[in-house]
Amino acid sequence: MVTKSTTKKKRATAPKKAPTVKKTTVKKTDVAKLRIRVRAYEHKILDASVRQIMDTAARFDATVQGPVPLPTEIRKYTVNRGAFVHKNAREQFEMRAHKRLVDIVNPSGKLVEALTNLSLPSGVNIEVKML
């Protein structure tokens, strides 16, 4: 004779949570940063311009982070050599844009004024952001 057992299945109970502890957040002091991105097609002119920016910042005792080399942007162009018959003859050209990043921590007003009056060679593009 087969009998049924009458055992109850125990329910799985959720684990008890640990008491929550309030985290105290430490406020960071607001640090002003001047982020300068310099871009040029010739790396020698670019390095000379960055060195000029670094010397200006060092003259005003500013904390400088960088220069950080960013990836070189390469644009490639393929052009037909002949206009009519020589369709398979092609030339390839490329333009390389070199980039550097310089951060100046807590810049003073005199430093910002000196950087705006800085004369850099032509062909150097500068983007300045205040973080």
VEXBAVO-61013 format. One record per atom (N, C-alpha, C): x negated, y negated, z negated. Coordinates in steps of 0.1 Angstrom, whole numbers, plus 2048, in hexadecimal, padded with zeros to 3 digits. Last residue first. Layout:
REM VEXBAVO-61013
XYZ ...
REM end
This chain:
REM VEXBAVO-61013
6945188AE 69B5238A7 69D520899 6945068CB 6935058BC 69B5108B6 68050B8E8 68D50D8E0 68A50B8D2 674502907 6725008F9 6805028F2 66350D923 67050D91D 66D50C90E 64F50293F 650504930 65E50392C 63B50B95A 648509955 64950C946 6224FF96E 624506961 63250295C 61E4F1984 6204FF986 622506979 6054D9979 6114DD981 6124EC983 5F94D9957 5F84DA965 6054DD96C 6064C393E 6024D0942 6014D0951 6044AC924 6044AD933 5FE4BB937 6184A6909 60E4AE90E 60F4AF91D 62D49A8FC 624492904 61949990A 6394AF8EF 6404AA8FA 6374A0902 6254B48DB 6284BE8E6 6304B98F1 62849D8CC 61B4A08D3 61D4AA8DE 6414A18C2 63F4968CA 6324988D2 63D4B88B2 6474B88BD 6444AD8C7 62B4AD8A0 6274B88A9 6304B98B5 63A49A892 62F49689A 62A4A08A4 64C4AB885 6514A1890 64649C899 6404CC882 6434BF87D 6474B6889 64D4EE882 6464E3889 64A4D5883 64F509876 6514FD86F 6494F1876 63C51B88D 64451C881 64350E87A 63D5228AE 6375188A4 640518899 63553B8C5 63E5368BB 63752D8B1 6335418E7 62C53C8DC 6375378D2 62F557902 6385528F8 63054E8EC 62A558926 625559918 62F55390F 629567946 63056093C 62956292E 62656696A 62056995D 627561952 633572986 63556797C 63056C96F 6295799A6 62857D998 62A57198F 6365849C5 6335789BC 63357D9AE 62B5959E2 6315959D4 62D5889CE 6325A5A02 62D59A9FA 63359B9EC 62C5BAA1D 6325B8A10 62B5ADA08 6365BFA3F 62C5B9A35 6345B8A28 63A5D8A58 63F5CFA4E 6345CAA45 6445E8A74 6385E1A6F 63D5D6A65 65B5F1A7F 6555F9A74 6495F2A6E 6605E0A95 66A5E0A89 6645E7A7D 6555D1AAC 64E5D8AA1 6565D8A94 6665C1ABC 6635CFAC0 65E5D7AB4 66D5A8AAD 6755AFAB6 6725BEAB7 65C59BA9B 66A597A9B 6735A1AA3 6455ABA84 6495A6A91 6585A3A91 6465B0A68 63B5A9A6E 63F5A3A7C 6605ABA50 65C5B1A5D 6505A9A63 65A5ACA2D 65D5A4A39 6585ACA46 6625AFA0C 65E5B6A18 6635AFA24 6585A49EC 6605A19F8 6595A9A04 65B5A59C9 6555AA9D5 65F5A89E1 6535969AB 65D5969B6 65659B9C3 64D59D98A 64859F997 65359F9A1 64558F96C 650591975 64B592983 63459E951 63259695E 63E59A967 63F59C92F 63D5A493C 63D59B948 62B58591B 63858C91F 63659392C 614581902 616583911 62358B913 61556A8EA 6195778ED 61B5798FC 5FD5558D9 6065578E5 6085668E7 60E5588BA 60C55B8C8 5FF5568CD 6185418A4 61954F8A6 6185518B5 60B52888F 60E52C89D 60E53B89D 61150E879 60F51D87A 614521888 5FE4EF87D 60B4F787E 60750687E 5EC4D987C 5ED4E3872 5FA4EB871 5E94CA893 5F34C5889 5F54D087E 5D74D88A1 5D34CA89D 5DC4C5892 5E54EF8A8 5DA4F089E 5D64E2899 5F54E58BD 5FB4E98B0 5F14EA8A5 5E14DF8D0 5E94D48CB 5F04D88BD 5D74F98D4 5CE4EF8CF 5D64E38C9 5EE5058E0 5E950A8D3 5E05008CC 5F04F68F7 5FB4F68EE 5F64FA8E0 5D84FE904 5DA4F0901 5E54EE8F6 5DD519907 5D25158FE 5D35068FA 5F151891A 5F451D90C 5E9519902 5E250D92F 5ED50692A 5F150A91C 5D0522934 5CB515930 5D650C92A 5E253793B 5DA53892F 5D452B92B 5EC52B953 5F552E948 5ED52F93B 5D652B963 5DC51E960 5E5520954 5D2547965 5C753E95F 5CD53195B 5E9551971 5E6554963 5DC54B95D 600541985 5F2544983 5EF546975 61B53C981 61854698B 60954A98A 62953A960 62253496C 61F540975 639530942 63953894E 632532959 63F53191F 63752B92A 636535936 65452A906 651534910 64B52C91C 6545238E4 65051E8F1 64D5298FA 66751C8C9 6635278D2 6605218E0 6645128AA 66450C8B7 65E5178C0 67751788D 66D51C896 66F5148A4 67D51286B 67F50D878 673512881 68A526853 67E52385A 68151E868 69A526836 69C523844 68F51E84A 693540820 692532823 69352F832 6AA55981B 69E555821 69E546823 6BA5647FE 6BA55A80A 6AC55780E 6C15847F6 6B75797F4 6B7570800 6DD5927E8 6D658E7F4 6CD5827F1 6E45AD7D5 6E159E7D4 6D959B7E1 6FE5C37D6 6F15C07DB 6EF5B07DA 70F5D47BD 70E5C87C5 7005C57C9 7165F57BF 70E5EB7B9 70D5DF7C3 73060C7B9 72A6027C2 7225F87BA 72B62D7AC 73061F7AA 7286157B3 72F6467C5 7276407BA 72C6327B8 74B65A7CA 7426507CE 73B64A7C2 74E67D7CA 7516717C3 7466667C8 75868F7E7 74F68C7DC 75167E7D7 77969D7E9 76F6937EE 7656917E3 77F6BF7E7 7816B27E2 7766A97E7 7906D87F7 7836D17F6 7866C37F2 7A66ED7E5 7A46E27EE 7966DC7EC 7A67107E3 7A27037DD 7A06F97E7 7C17257E8 7B571F7EE 7B27127E7 7CC73E7D2 7CE7307D8 7C072C7DD 7D675F7D7 7CC7557D2 7CE7487D9 7E57777D8 7EB76A7D6 7E17607D1 7E37917EF 7DE78A7E3 7E377C7E3 7F97AA7F6 7F479D7F9 7EF7977ED 7F27CD7FA 7F87C27F2 7F17B57F7 7FA7EA809 7F37DE80A 7FA7D3803 7F880C800 800800800 7F77F4800 
REM end
